[in-house]
């Protein structure tokens, strides 16, 4: 517990046994006087108004974005378009016909800071009316009513009393009560404030704790300016001997000053002056150092205190990053943004959400097509989100790369990422698609016109005219659509016809196949003898056209120092008897065998022919399955 001492500030107006949330504002006249004091400082002080603007700029920025979430995309779009039309038209949005919804957002955020609170009410005309804080009061005392707000025994708001202003000179009329909720129980009065206690009725200006600081800053600056003006003047001090009695002529306006030693004459030479001393009197000048070094430290401290009350670090108060380095700036701004986000959430809860629901309820009542969705399952008409304004990247490249990493690693979704950045993924996606379609259609049209006008030139496609940017890390293989279609058709025909599967050298001529076979054998023999390295052998075999699996099998066979692969051994010159093959061999195998028998160019055995077929056509044939024939060069 605290004890009274000379080190503890003695505070007055504190209840000894505890007090309610409004006890410290029990003097209504003092409450409204503080509002006017704050407004005067906002208008006339050099710093306060700028700090309020800086705070509002960070909270509201480009405005809050509505995102309906009814469960029906068509309905979401319809409601969003209706809201945009309403919110951007002052005549539809404001009963005075002056403010759009975004301008109301700024006024509410600023009034919460300077006045302490502000009220927005829905009207019978379907638009909103902005009521400043001083207008919420009663002309006389009413039961259960404090500072113009009537509550029940539990603190629930029942009515707000709006005091009529009869003229611009502050003449007050009668107060009119407005019910907080309509006949259906939906809130129609939206009170924007940031209470410090749970049951607090009205908001308090953010300047209240720093009234003295702000006044002292203005006084110090004014005194320093006057002091600088004084020391900027010049003065001449004349020293005269005891025997001298003549008074020199004046330079202009002059005056006399009577002292205990006599009368002296002061000559004014605006903006300077000349002081003539008495005979024998010695005068010395004094030139102070203005401003002194302590002045800047004191002003810096006062600005820090003022900025903290507005949630602004010194670098944002001064709009000057020379006070710190990049890391210090970023750390201070990140901390300030936590407070800005809290203010944004408070604004959404007290203004945006209830105001939107009130507007939508009137739209449902007046529009039969929207009202028809009430009976549809899984449709929630009032479900929605308000996407908060966000800040641009402090370090754009690093922050953007961080977002890209999150998307690639499935740490977030495009919808959630765009929402965190203050955007709308569906809107962004629609814009990207529409822009790309426009570009492709225009480029395709121009390419077709060029191809028609220049039949002898190589044909152009839309990709030749506008290469669309691909995301980093992604590539696009450009192929002629006609070739791709022909390849697809050929593959389909082969599959339907039951053709033999093809290997890596299936489309080679017999002569080229034989040359490749000899080259493979030579490479493997050099590898087995140690005349070439495994890496070089892999490169050579891959260059011939073998797949990685085939290369691995051949390398594994040769690294033991000998080539044991049957098709790579030396072949005998004699032709052994060929056993009768199966009578039901496929026609494709017989045709392949005939081609090999006629074009190999040397004597081969039936097993060699089988192995060649297996390697060339990628099939597995059991031994003794080929027709009984003699393979010769013809």
Secondary structure, DSSP 8 states (H G I E B T S, - for coil): -----TTS---SS--TT---TTGGG--HHHHHHHHHHHHHHHHH-SSHHHHHHHHHHHHHTT--EEEE-SS-HHHHHHHHHHHHHHHT-HHHHBTTS---HHHHHHHHHHHHHHTSEEEEEE-TTSSEEEEEGGGB--SS--TTEETTEEE-TT--EEEEEEEEE-STT--EEEEEEEESB-TTS-B-EEEEE--SSTT--S---TTGGGHHHHHHHHHHHHHHHHHHHHHHS-EEEE---TT-------SSSEEEEEETTEEEEEEEETTEEEEE--TT---------SS-HHHHHHHHHHHHHHHHHTT--HHHHHT-GGGS-HHHHHHHHHHHHHHHHHHHHHHIIIIIHHHHHHHHHHHHHH-HHHHGGGGSTT--TT-EEEE------SSHHHHHHHHHHHHHTTSS-HHHHHHHTT--HHHHHHHHHHHHHHHHHHHHHHHHHHHHH-TTS----HHHH------TT-------HHHHHHHHHHHHHHHHHT-----TTTTS-HHHHHHHHHHHHHHHHHHHHTSS-HHHHHHHHHHHT--HHHHHHHHHHHTTSS---GGGS---SS--------TT--HHHHHHHHHHHHHS-S---HHHHHHHHHHHH-----TT-S-S------
